[in-house]
Each structure stands twice: as C-alpha cells, then as structure tokens.
Amino acid sequence: MDVLAEANRLAAEGKPVLSLAVGQPAAPVPEPVRRAGAEALLGGRLGYTDTLGRAETRAAIAAHYRDHYGVDVPAGRIAVTTGSSAGFSLAFLALADPGARVAIASPGYPAYRNILKALSLEAVELPAAGSAFDLDALIAAHRERPIAMLLLASPANPTGTVIERDELGAIIAACRDHGIVFISDEIYHRLRYTGDDVTALEFGDDVIVINSFSKYYCMTGWRIGWMVLPETLVRPVERLAQSLYICAPDVSQIAAPHAFACTGDYEAIKEGYRANRALLLERLPGMGIEFAAAPDGAFYVWCDISRHTNDSMAFAKRMLSEIHVAATPGADFDVFEGERHIRFSYAGDQAVIAEALDRIEAWL
C-alpha cells in the first residue's frame, strides 16, 4: 500500500506511472451486474438484510457449487460477508480464543498475519517452497504446541501456485486426524490456467471455505464475499456478524448473483490474463528475474530478484522513482526470504504490461 500511495502521488503529478502492483482486475464488472445494482439503487428500497445474507443470494451461491464443482452445499450453510476479509475475521473469532495458534503459509497474503495479530492470535508461518506445502512442518509445529487452524489459499497470493487434488486431500485428512480446523481461501478460483478448480468441500463438510466476488468476478469495490460453514458454525458466525457487520451491502447482494450468468464475459477477461501471463513468462527470465513458484493461477508472478538486490522494498522504490513502474516488494508476503522477492500483478491491460516490461529491461 505504501508503493501504491507513492504511485498515486506520482500519477497525480502527471508522471507516466505504470502499475503491476495491485491485485485488482482492470476490467469493469459486466453490464448485467451493473444494471442490477443500478436498478436496486433507483428502486430506493435498500436496507439491512438477514445477517447471513439474502435468501436468493445464498441460493445462487449454493447453485454455483452444484454447477461449477458438482458439490451439493445447502444454502443454509452459506454466509454472505463483507468481502472475504470479513470471512477471515469471523472464522478466527468463531473458532479460537486469544492466544490460539493459526498456521499459514509463507509466502502468503499479509492480511492473514495482521488480522490474527489484531485478534490476539498467533500466526505460525510455515515455509512453502515452490508450490509444495510442508505438511511435516505443520505436524511438527502442532506437536510442539497445538495448532487450532490451518489457512491455505489455492491459487495463492502472491505466488499463483495451486494445491493439486491429491495433495489437498492429504492436507485436509492430516488436519482432521490432528484436530486442526482447515480453512480454504478460494478467492482466486476460476483463475487457473493449468487445470480445473478443486474445492476443499470435495473432501468433507467439516472444512470452512472462504470466497469472494472480488477477483474473477471483478467486484472489488462492491465488498461482497461468502463463507461455506460446517453446520455447527452457522449460528456462532451469524451471532458474531450481527454485532460486527450487521450484513453485507444490500445492493451488492442484489447484483452479485447476476455475475454467475456472465461466464462468457469473465472468460474473455481471463483470456486477457492468460496472454499477460505468457508475456511475463517469456520476458522476465531474460532480465535475470526468475520465477520462484509456478504461476498456475490467480494473476501474479512471484519472482526472485536476488541477482539485482537483497532489498525488495528499496528495489521497488527505485523502480517506481526512476522509471515509474510500480510492483509489490516481497517483504510483507514472506517472513523468510521476502527481501529477495517481488510480486508482479498481470491483472491489468496488456499494453501497459508490455510497456512496463520494456522500461524494466532497459533500466536493468
């Protein structure tokens, strides 16, 4: 966010800033979704909804699991949330008391760690080399002192890596055997380029799944996500959400189900990501920037820049200052080796990415 703030400042001064930093789709929300939202606003009858969400919104999400994954999920186990961020807070609060330990992968999304710290929980960061999660490290940490939860994302931010079906099943089975609750962050589902999505719900109804309309569905500013909960957690999450958020935005709940009918639009956007990804895969290695993980999904590449620097923040600041290209330094994502890594987002326009790569190549 510091890099983004500086990029915005430079852009306001008229500098030709190109951003490969933000994990936000550049494409607009498809017209049917926007129209549904506009009609809801003009109708003027927006207000609080049931805390777990409008019945029709929850039913549409349940239908999505049946249609896309072939998994039957009762609408009663779905909670509509204020983005996936609210889902993480609700899950942590419903499942753990202060001081409990929650395992996450490193590199990983920095907000996991920060939310846990804010809730007086302990983040246990486990190294995830390449695309493999170290299950042995999880079990060792659990034996040292009990782990309450494991939170993993697939596809992951910042790496774009995917946990394959057999590995995911093994992780969930191990968590079940050791009394660890498994939370699956599936916010980048439908943005995979090397195979099909695998939801943790395939392996049982005792997992928690958190997802959102932000990434594939291009609805970041609408602040709407969802959770799929075990039956025993529905009421505790509802009671927490009643006090913390009341409900997700009504207009967003009305509009979001229309996104499920816009697959053609979204797949066209995804093809743009695929082309951007191919461009980065082709050009970055020639600049001495290597891929530290397999970018199989999401819209990020996680790169080793140790040929050029051991201070990713300083590197990102210089790149922004000298050639006006913004990228995300790795320190926040990886507590072990973040200073030698950087994340590039390819969620934007291909012409912007191509020009940014030209600038970086000349600069290096």
C-alpha positions as a LaTeX table, in Angstrom:
\begin{tabular}{lrrr}
\hline
Residue & $x$ (\AA) & $y$ (\AA) & $z$ (\AA) \\
\hline
Met1 & 0.00 & 0.00 & 0.00 \\
Asp2 & 2.96 & 2.37 & 0.54 \\
Val3 & 4.06 & 1.69 & $-3.03$ \\
Leu4 & 0.52 & 2.27 & $-4.29$ \\
Ala5 & 0.26 & 5.57 & $-2.39$ \\
Glu6 & 3.53 & 6.78 & $-3.93$ \\
Ala7 & 2.41 & 5.63 & $-7.39$ \\
Asn8 & $-0.83$ & 7.59 & $-6.98$ \\
Arg9 & 1.12 & 10.66 & $-5.87$ \\
Leu10 & 3.38 & 10.49 & $-8.90$ \\
Ala11 & 0.44 & 9.94 & $-11.22$ \\
Ala12 & $-1.30$ & 13.00 & $-9.74$ \\
Glu13 & 1.81 & 15.00 & $-10.64$ \\
Gly14 & 1.44 & 13.87 & $-14.23$ \\
Lys15 & 4.16 & 11.21 & $-14.20$ \\
Pro16 & 3.57 & 8.27 & $-16.62$ \\
Val17 & 3.12 & 5.62 & $-13.93$ \\
Leu18 & 2.52 & 2.03 & $-14.97$ \\
Ser19 & 1.30 & $-0.32$ & $-12.25$ \\
Leu20 & 1.99 & $-4.03$ & $-11.93$ \\
Ala21 & 1.37 & $-3.79$ & $-8.21$ \\
Val22 & $-2.30$ & $-4.07$ & $-7.33$ \\
Gly23 & $-4.23$ & $-7.33$ & $-7.26$ \\
Gln24 & $-7.33$ & $-5.77$ & $-8.74$ \\
Pro25 & $-8.92$ & $-6.55$ & $-12.12$ \\
Ala26 & $-8.71$ & $-3.67$ & $-14.57$ \\
Ala27 & $-11.81$ & $-4.87$ & $-16.42$ \\
Pro28 & $-15.20$ & $-3.43$ & $-15.43$ \\
Val29 & $-17.99$ & $-5.53$ & $-13.99$ \\
Pro30 & $-20.17$ & $-6.93$ & $-16.81$ \\
Glu31 & $-23.17$ & $-4.83$ & $-17.73$ \\
Pro32 & $-25.90$ & $-7.15$ & $-16.35$ \\
Val33 & $-24.36$ & $-6.93$ & $-12.88$ \\
Arg34 & $-24.07$ & $-3.15$ & $-13.03$ \\
Arg35 & $-27.63$ & $-2.86$ & $-14.34$ \\
Ala36 & $-28.99$ & $-4.97$ & $-11.48$ \\
Gly37 & $-27.16$ & $-2.76$ & $-8.99$ \\
Ala38 & $-28.39$ & 0.44 & $-10.66$ \\
Glu39 & $-31.99$ & $-0.76$ & $-10.66$ \\
Ala40 & $-31.72$ & $-1.63$ & $-6.99$ \\
Leu41 & $-30.39$ & 1.83 & $-6.20$ \\
Leu42 & $-33.07$ & 3.58 & $-8.22$ \\
Gly43 & $-35.74$ & 1.45 & $-6.56$ \\
Gly44 & $-34.74$ & 3.04 & $-3.26$ \\
Arg45 & $-35.68$ & 0.10 & $-1.03$ \\
Leu46 & $-32.25$ & $-0.89$ & 0.24 \\
Gly47 & $-31.63$ & $-1.68$ & 3.89 \\
Tyr48 & $-30.37$ & $-4.24$ & 6.32 \\
Thr49 & $-30.74$ & $-7.84$ & 5.21 \\
Asp50 & $-30.63$ & $-11.01$ & 7.24 \\
Thr51 & $-27.15$ & $-11.19$ & 8.72 \\
Leu52 & $-26.25$ & $-14.33$ & 6.77 \\
Gly53 & $-27.46$ & $-12.72$ & 3.56 \\
Arg54 & $-30.47$ & $-12.52$ & 1.29 \\
Ala55 & $-32.07$ & $-15.92$ & 0.73 \\
Glu56 & $-31.80$ & $-15.57$ & $-3.05$ \\
Thr57 & $-28.11$ & $-14.62$ & $-2.85$ \\
Arg58 & $-27.29$ & $-17.63$ & $-0.70$ \\
Ala59 & $-29.31$ & $-19.88$ & $-3.02$ \\
Ala60 & $-27.40$ & $-18.56$ & $-6.05$ \\
Ile61 & $-24.06$ & $-19.33$ & $-4.38$ \\
Ala62 & $-25.29$ & $-22.84$ & $-3.50$ \\
Ala63 & $-26.29$ & $-23.34$ & $-7.14$ \\
His64 & $-22.81$ & $-22.22$ & $-8.20$ \\
Tyr65 & $-21.26$ & $-25.05$ & $-6.19$ \\
Arg66 & $-23.56$ & $-27.55$ & $-7.84$ \\
Asp67 & $-22.99$ & $-26.20$ & $-11.36$ \\
His68 & $-19.24$ & $-25.47$ & $-11.23$ \\
Tyr69 & $-17.93$ & $-28.11$ & $-8.83$ \\
Gly70 & $-20.62$ & $-30.78$ & $-8.75$ \\
Val71 & $-20.84$ & $-30.36$ & $-4.97$ \\
Asp72 & $-24.13$ & $-30.03$ & $-3.12$ \\
Val73 & $-24.00$ & $-27.30$ & $-0.48$ \\
Pro74 & $-27.18$ & $-26.32$ & 1.37 \\
Ala75 & $-27.88$ & $-22.60$ & 1.17 \\
Gly76 & $-28.30$ & $-22.69$ & 4.95 \\
Arg77 & $-24.55$ & $-23.29$ & 5.36 \\
Ile78 & $-23.61$ & $-20.19$ & 3.35 \\
Ala79 & $-22.93$ & $-16.82$ & 4.97 \\
Val80 & $-22.67$ & $-13.74$ & 2.75 \\
Thr81 & $-19.92$ & $-11.46$ & 4.05 \\
Thr82 & $-18.43$ & $-8.02$ & 3.55 \\
Gly83 & $-15.74$ & $-9.31$ & 1.22 \\
Ser84 & $-13.54$ & $-12.26$ & 2.08 \\
Ser85 & $-11.80$ & $-10.11$ & 4.71 \\
Ala86 & $-14.84$ & $-10.27$ & 6.98 \\
Gly87 & $-14.94$ & $-14.02$ & 6.44 \\
Phe88 & $-11.43$ & $-14.46$ & 7.84 \\
Ser89 & $-12.21$ & $-12.41$ & 10.94 \\
Leu90 & $-15.45$ & $-14.29$ & 11.55 \\
Ala91 & $-13.80$ & $-17.68$ & 11.15 \\
Phe92 & $-10.94$ & $-16.82$ & 13.50 \\
Leu93 & $-13.28$ & $-15.37$ & 16.13 \\
Ala94 & $-15.72$ & $-18.28$ & 15.94 \\
Leu95 & $-13.04$ & $-20.93$ & 16.30 \\
Ala96 & $-10.33$ & $-19.65$ & 18.60 \\
Asp97 & $-9.72$ & $-17.91$ & 21.90 \\
Pro98 & $-6.96$ & $-15.29$ & 22.34 \\
Gly99 & $-3.53$ & $-16.86$ & 22.24 \\
Ala100 & $-4.52$ & $-19.73$ & 19.95 \\
Arg101 & $-2.15$ & $-20.63$ & 17.13 \\
Val102 & $-3.14$ & $-20.47$ & 13.47 \\
Ala103 & $-0.87$ & $-21.87$ & 10.77 \\
Ile104 & $-0.42$ & $-20.04$ & 7.47 \\
Ala105 & 1.96 & $-20.46$ & 4.57 \\
Ser106 & 4.87 & $-18.12$ & 3.85 \\
Pro107 & 4.90 & $-16.56$ & 1.30 \\
Gly108 & 1.26 & $-15.70$ & 1.77 \\
Tyr109 & $-1.27$ & $-12.90$ & 1.93 \\
Pro110 & $-0.04$ & $-10.41$ & 4.59 \\
Ala111 & $-3.51$ & $-9.62$ & 5.91 \\
Tyr112 & $-3.80$ & $-13.14$ & 7.34 \\
Arg113 & $-0.96$ & $-12.38$ & 9.75 \\
Asn114 & $-2.23$ & $-8.89$ & 10.52 \\
Ile115 & $-5.82$ & $-9.96$ & 11.23 \\
Leu116 & $-4.55$ & $-12.71$ & 13.53 \\
Lys117 & $-2.36$ & $-10.25$ & 15.40 \\
Ala118 & $-5.24$ & $-7.79$ & 15.77 \\
Leu119 & $-7.37$ & $-10.59$ & 17.27 \\
Ser120 & $-4.61$ & $-11.61$ & 19.73 \\
Leu121 & $-3.99$ & $-14.87$ & 17.90 \\
Glu122 & $-0.58$ & $-16.23$ & 16.99 \\
Ala123 & 0.31 & $-16.71$ & 13.33 \\
Val124 & 2.55 & $-19.73$ & 12.80 \\
Glu125 & 4.19 & $-19.15$ & 9.44 \\
Leu126 & 5.37 & $-22.27$ & 7.67 \\
Pro127 & 7.66 & $-22.15$ & 4.64 \\
Ala128 & 6.01 & $-23.19$ & 1.38 \\
Ala129 & 8.81 & $-23.82$ & $-1.12$ \\
Gly130 & 7.70 & $-23.52$ & $-4.72$ \\
Ser131 & 4.23 & $-25.00$ & $-4.97$ \\
Ala132 & 4.51 & $-27.54$ & $-2.16$ \\
Phe133 & 3.12 & $-27.05$ & 1.34 \\
Asp134 & 5.29 & $-28.63$ & 4.04 \\
Leu135 & 2.81 & $-30.88$ & 5.82 \\
Asp136 & 5.56 & $-32.34$ & 8.02 \\
Ala137 & 6.35 & $-28.83$ & 9.29 \\
Leu138 & 2.70 & $-28.35$ & 10.22 \\
Ile139 & 2.57 & $-31.59$ & 12.21 \\
Ala140 & 5.87 & $-30.77$ & 13.94 \\
Ala141 & 4.59 & $-27.32$ & 14.93 \\
His142 & 1.33 & $-28.88$ & 16.19 \\
Arg143 & 3.22 & $-31.36$ & 18.36 \\
Glu144 & 5.34 & $-28.56$ & 19.80 \\
Arg145 & 2.22 & $-26.61$ & 20.77 \\
Pro146 & $-1.30$ & $-27.25$ & 19.43 \\
Ile147 & $-2.38$ & $-25.56$ & 16.20 \\
Ala148 & $-6.08$ & $-24.59$ & 16.16 \\
Met149 & $-6.44$ & $-23.87$ & 12.45 \\
Leu150 & $-4.63$ & $-24.11$ & 9.12 \\
Leu151 & $-5.44$ & $-21.49$ & 6.48 \\
Leu152 & $-4.29$ & $-22.10$ & 2.91 \\
Ala153 & $-5.10$ & $-20.42$ & $-0.38$ \\
Ser154 & $-5.16$ & $-22.16$ & $-3.75$ \\
Pro155 & $-4.47$ & $-20.49$ & $-6.15$ \\
Ala156 & $-2.32$ & $-18.46$ & $-3.81$ \\
Asn157 & $-1.36$ & $-14.83$ & $-3.40$ \\
Pro158 & 1.46 & $-13.85$ & $-4.09$ \\
Thr159 & 2.73 & $-16.96$ & $-5.83$ \\
Gly160 & $-0.14$ & $-18.06$ & $-8.06$ \\
Thr161 & 0.56 & $-21.66$ & $-7.05$ \\
Val162 & $-2.14$ & $-24.33$ & $-6.92$ \\
Ile163 & $-2.53$ & $-27.22$ & $-4.49$ \\
Glu164 & $-3.41$ & $-30.26$ & $-6.57$ \\
Arg165 & $-6.35$ & $-32.51$ & $-5.65$ \\
Asp166 & $-4.36$ & $-35.37$ & $-4.06$ \\
Glu167 & $-2.20$ & $-33.01$ & $-2.01$ \\
Leu168 & $-5.21$ & $-31.01$ & $-0.85$ \\
Gly169 & $-6.98$ & $-34.20$ & 0.23 \\
Ala170 & $-3.90$ & $-35.32$ & 2.15 \\
Ile171 & $-3.62$ & $-31.97$ & 3.95 \\
Ile172 & $-7.29$ & $-31.99$ & 4.94 \\
Ala173 & $-7.06$ & $-35.60$ & 6.15 \\
Ala174 & $-3.99$ & $-34.78$ & 8.25 \\
Cys175 & $-5.75$ & $-31.77$ & 9.80 \\
Arg176 & $-8.76$ & $-33.94$ & 10.61 \\
Asp177 & $-6.55$ & $-36.57$ & 12.25 \\
His178 & $-4.85$ & $-33.95$ & 14.44 \\
Gly179 & $-7.93$ & $-31.91$ & 15.35 \\
Ile180 & $-6.89$ & $-28.89$ & 13.25 \\
Val181 & $-9.67$ & $-26.96$ & 11.51 \\
Phe182 & $-8.93$ & $-26.44$ & 7.81 \\
Ile183 & $-9.84$ & $-23.10$ & 6.20 \\
Ser184 & $-9.62$ & $-22.90$ & 2.42 \\
Asp185 & $-9.21$ & $-19.47$ & 0.82 \\
Glu186 & $-10.65$ & $-19.96$ & $-2.67$ \\
Ile187 & $-10.86$ & $-16.31$ & $-3.70$ \\
Tyr188 & $-8.82$ & $-16.95$ & $-6.87$ \\
His189 & $-10.89$ & $-19.89$ & $-8.04$ \\
Arg190 & $-11.83$ & $-19.81$ & $-11.75$ \\
Leu191 & $-8.48$ & $-18.10$ & $-12.38$ \\
Arg192 & $-6.46$ & $-21.24$ & $-13.02$ \\
Tyr193 & $-4.57$ & $-21.79$ & $-16.27$ \\
Thr194 & $-3.28$ & $-25.38$ & $-15.91$ \\
Gly195 & $-6.32$ & $-27.42$ & $-14.88$ \\
Asp196 & $-9.65$ & $-27.36$ & $-13.08$ \\
Asp197 & $-10.59$ & $-25.88$ & $-9.72$ \\
Val198 & $-10.69$ & $-28.16$ & $-6.70$ \\
Thr199 & $-12.74$ & $-27.01$ & $-3.74$ \\
Ala200 & $-11.97$ & $-28.25$ & $-0.24$ \\
Leu201 & $-15.67$ & $-29.09$ & 0.06 \\
Glu202 & $-14.98$ & $-32.18$ & $-2.06$ \\
Phe203 & $-13.28$ & $-33.68$ & 1.00 \\
Gly204 & $-15.98$ & $-33.19$ & 3.62 \\
Asp205 & $-18.36$ & $-30.77$ & 5.26 \\
Asp206 & $-16.11$ & $-30.05$ & 8.26 \\
Val207 & $-13.93$ & $-27.54$ & 6.37 \\
Ile208 & $-14.51$ & $-23.81$ & 6.05 \\
Val209 & $-14.36$ & $-22.25$ & 2.60 \\
Ile210 & $-13.98$ & $-18.51$ & 2.08 \\
Asn211 & $-14.52$ & $-16.91$ & $-1.31$ \\
Ser212 & $-15.43$ & $-13.57$ & $-2.85$ \\
Phe213 & $-16.82$ & $-11.83$ & $-5.89$ \\
Ser214 & $-13.73$ & $-9.58$ & $-5.97$ \\
Lys215 & $-11.23$ & $-11.34$ & $-8.22$ \\
Tyr216 & $-12.69$ & $-13.49$ & $-11.03$ \\
Tyr217 & $-15.94$ & $-11.52$ & $-10.87$ \\
Cys218 & $-14.23$ & $-8.08$ & $-10.88$ \\
Met219 & $-16.32$ & $-6.75$ & $-7.97$ \\
Thr220 & $-13.61$ & $-5.49$ & $-5.61$ \\
Gly221 & $-15.40$ & $-2.25$ & $-4.71$ \\
Trp222 & $-18.73$ & $-3.95$ & $-4.07$ \\
Arg223 & $-17.33$ & $-5.60$ & $-0.90$ \\
Ile224 & $-19.14$ & $-8.90$ & $-1.08$ \\
Gly225 & $-17.88$ & $-12.38$ & $-0.36$ \\
Trp226 & $-19.10$ & $-15.58$ & 1.25 \\
Met227 & $-18.29$ & $-18.43$ & 3.60 \\
Val228 & $-19.33$ & $-22.07$ & 3.44 \\
Leu229 & $-19.54$ & $-23.30$ & 7.02 \\
Pro230 & $-19.97$ & $-26.57$ & 8.87 \\
Glu231 & $-23.49$ & $-26.71$ & 10.25 \\
Thr232 & $-22.25$ & $-26.24$ & 13.82 \\
Leu233 & $-20.60$ & $-22.91$ & 12.98 \\
Val234 & $-23.51$ & $-21.25$ & 11.18 \\
Arg235 & $-25.15$ & $-19.83$ & 14.31 \\
Pro236 & $-21.90$ & $-18.70$ & 16.01 \\
Val237 & $-20.82$ & $-16.88$ & 12.83 \\
Glu238 & $-24.27$ & $-15.33$ & 12.50 \\
Arg239 & $-24.17$ & $-14.02$ & 16.07 \\
Leu240 & $-20.69$ & $-12.54$ & 15.59 \\
Ala241 & $-21.60$ & $-10.92$ & 12.27 \\
Gln242 & $-24.75$ & $-9.39$ & 13.75 \\
Ser243 & $-22.58$ & $-7.39$ & 16.14 \\
Leu244 & $-19.58$ & $-6.70$ & 13.90 \\
Tyr245 & $-21.05$ & $-6.01$ & 10.43 \\
Ile246 & $-24.86$ & $-6.45$ & 10.60 \\
Cys247 & $-24.85$ & $-7.61$ & 6.96 \\
Ala248 & $-23.10$ & $-7.29$ & 3.63 \\
Pro249 & $-24.18$ & $-4.33$ & 1.45 \\
Asp250 & $-27.74$ & $-4.90$ & 0.22 \\
Val251 & $-27.13$ & $-3.51$ & $-3.26$ \\
Ser252 & $-24.16$ & $-5.83$ & $-3.70$ \\
Gln253 & $-26.19$ & $-8.84$ & $-2.60$ \\
Ile254 & $-28.82$ & $-8.00$ & $-5.20$ \\
Ala255 & $-26.32$ & $-7.53$ & $-8.02$ \\
Ala256 & $-23.81$ & $-10.31$ & $-7.29$ \\
Pro257 & $-25.90$ & $-13.35$ & $-8.30$ \\
His258 & $-26.13$ & $-11.93$ & $-11.83$ \\
Ala259 & $-22.37$ & $-12.46$ & $-12.13$ \\
Phe260 & $-22.90$ & $-16.22$ & $-12.28$ \\
Ala261 & $-24.72$ & $-15.74$ & $-15.60$ \\
Cys262 & $-21.85$ & $-13.75$ & $-17.15$ \\
Thr263 & $-19.34$ & $-16.55$ & $-17.62$ \\
Gly264 & $-18.72$ & $-15.61$ & $-21.25$ \\
Asp265 & $-17.68$ & $-12.09$ & $-20.26$ \\
Tyr266 & $-15.47$ & $-13.34$ & $-17.46$ \\
Glu267 & $-13.77$ & $-15.99$ & $-19.55$ \\
Ala268 & $-12.88$ & $-13.31$ & $-22.11$ \\
Ile269 & $-11.30$ & $-11.27$ & $-19.30$ \\
Lys270 & $-9.46$ & $-14.38$ & $-18.15$ \\
Glu271 & $-8.02$ & $-14.89$ & $-21.64$ \\
Gly272 & $-6.52$ & $-11.43$ & $-21.29$ \\
Tyr273 & $-4.86$ & $-12.53$ & $-18.04$ \\
Arg274 & $-3.59$ & $-15.64$ & $-19.78$ \\
Ala275 & $-1.95$ & $-13.54$ & $-22.52$ \\
Asn276 & $-0.43$ & $-11.21$ & $-19.91$ \\
Arg277 & 0.92 & $-14.21$ & $-18.02$ \\
Ala278 & 2.51 & $-15.60$ & $-21.17$ \\
Leu279 & 4.20 & $-12.26$ & $-21.79$ \\
Leu280 & 5.75 & $-12.22$ & $-18.31$ \\
Leu281 & 6.82 & $-15.86$ & $-18.58$ \\
Glu282 & 8.53 & $-15.09$ & $-21.87$ \\
Arg283 & 10.34 & $-11.89$ & $-20.98$ \\
Leu284 & 11.26 & $-11.79$ & $-17.28$ \\
Pro285 & 13.85 & $-14.63$ & $-17.28$ \\
Gly286 & 15.87 & $-12.78$ & $-19.92$ \\
Met287 & 16.19 & $-9.89$ & $-17.47$ \\
Gly288 & 17.65 & $-12.10$ & $-14.73$ \\
Ile289 & 14.32 & $-12.26$ & $-12.92$ \\
Glu290 & 13.44 & $-15.88$ & $-12.15$ \\
Phe291 & 10.12 & $-17.39$ & $-11.12$ \\
Ala292 & 10.27 & $-18.59$ & $-7.53$ \\
Ala293 & 6.99 & $-20.52$ & $-7.81$ \\
Ala294 & 4.82 & $-21.97$ & $-10.55$ \\
Pro295 & 2.30 & $-19.26$ & $-11.55$ \\
Asp296 & $-0.55$ & $-21.64$ & $-12.30$ \\
Gly297 & $-3.40$ & $-19.41$ & $-11.14$ \\
Ala298 & $-4.58$ & $-16.02$ & $-9.85$ \\
Phe299 & $-2.91$ & $-13.10$ & $-11.68$ \\
Tyr300 & 0.51 & $-12.85$ & $-10.05$ \\
Val301 & 4.06 & $-13.98$ & $-10.62$ \\
Trp302 & 6.36 & $-14.32$ & $-7.60$ \\
Cys303 & 9.90 & $-13.56$ & $-8.69$ \\
Asp304 & 13.40 & $-13.99$ & $-7.33$ \\
Ile305 & 15.30 & $-10.74$ & $-7.89$ \\
Ser306 & 18.41 & $-11.69$ & $-5.90$ \\
Arg307 & 20.59 & $-11.19$ & $-8.99$ \\
His308 & 19.76 & $-7.50$ & $-8.67$ \\
Thr309 & 19.10 & $-6.83$ & $-4.97$ \\
Asn310 & 18.65 & $-8.21$ & $-1.48$ \\
Asp311 & 16.27 & $-5.39$ & $-0.51$ \\
Ser312 & 12.97 & $-5.73$ & $-2.35$ \\
Met313 & 11.49 & $-2.55$ & $-0.88$ \\
Ala314 & 14.44 & $-0.43$ & $-1.96$ \\
Phe315 & 14.30 & $-2.08$ & $-5.40$ \\
Ala316 & 10.58 & $-1.33$ & $-5.75$ \\
Lys317 & 11.03 & 2.27 & $-4.61$ \\
Arg318 & 13.87 & 2.87 & $-7.07$ \\
Met319 & 11.93 & 1.27 & $-9.92$ \\
Leu320 & 8.95 & 3.50 & $-9.18$ \\
Ser321 & 11.03 & 6.63 & $-8.76$ \\
Glu322 & 13.34 & 6.16 & $-11.75$ \\
Ile323 & 11.16 & 4.52 & $-14.41$ \\
His324 & 7.67 & 4.95 & $-12.88$ \\
Val325 & 6.82 & 1.26 & $-12.78$ \\
Ala326 & 5.09 & 0.02 & $-9.63$ \\
Ala327 & 5.46 & $-3.53$ & $-8.32$ \\
Thr328 & 4.97 & $-5.09$ & $-4.91$ \\
Pro329 & 8.02 & $-5.81$ & $-2.72$ \\
Gly330 & 8.13 & $-9.26$ & $-1.19$ \\
Ala331 & 8.93 & $-8.47$ & 2.45 \\
Asp332 & 5.30 & $-8.41$ & 3.64 \\
Phe333 & 4.47 & $-11.69$ & 1.92 \\
Asp334 & 7.38 & $-13.82$ & 3.09 \\
Val335 & 8.97 & $-13.62$ & 6.54 \\
Phe336 & 11.77 & $-15.95$ & 5.48 \\
Glu337 & 13.06 & $-14.72$ & 2.11 \\
Gly338 & 10.84 & $-11.78$ & 1.18 \\
Glu339 & 13.69 & $-9.33$ & 0.76 \\
Arg340 & 14.87 & $-11.14$ & $-2.36$ \\
His341 & 11.44 & $-11.42$ & $-4.00$ \\
Ile342 & 8.96 & $-9.19$ & $-5.74$ \\
Arg343 & 5.39 & $-9.69$ & $-6.96$ \\
Phe344 & 4.15 & $-8.56$ & $-10.35$ \\
Ser345 & 0.40 & $-8.44$ & $-10.99$ \\
Tyr346 & $-0.85$ & $-9.09$ & $-14.51$ \\
Ala347 & $-4.47$ & $-8.15$ & $-13.84$ \\
Gly348 & $-4.16$ & $-5.01$ & $-15.98$ \\
Asp349 & $-4.08$ & $-4.04$ & $-19.64$ \\
Gln350 & $-1.62$ & $-5.92$ & $-21.86$ \\
Ala351 & $-0.27$ & $-2.76$ & $-23.48$ \\
Val352 & 0.58 & $-1.37$ & $-20.03$ \\
Ile353 & 2.34 & $-4.59$ & $-19.05$ \\
Ala354 & 4.31 & $-4.70$ & $-22.30$ \\
Glu355 & 5.49 & $-1.11$ & $-21.87$ \\
Ala356 & 6.36 & $-1.73$ & $-18.22$ \\
Leu357 & 8.49 & $-4.72$ & $-19.25$ \\
Asp358 & 10.28 & $-2.56$ & $-21.84$ \\
Arg359 & 11.08 & 0.01 & $-19.17$ \\
Ile360 & 12.28 & $-2.61$ & $-16.67$ \\
Glu361 & 14.51 & $-4.30$ & $-19.24$ \\
Ala362 & 16.17 & $-1.04$ & $-20.25$ \\
Trp363 & 16.56 & 0.01 & $-16.61$ \\
Leu364 & 18.16 & $-3.23$ & $-15.50$ \\
\hline
\end{tabular}
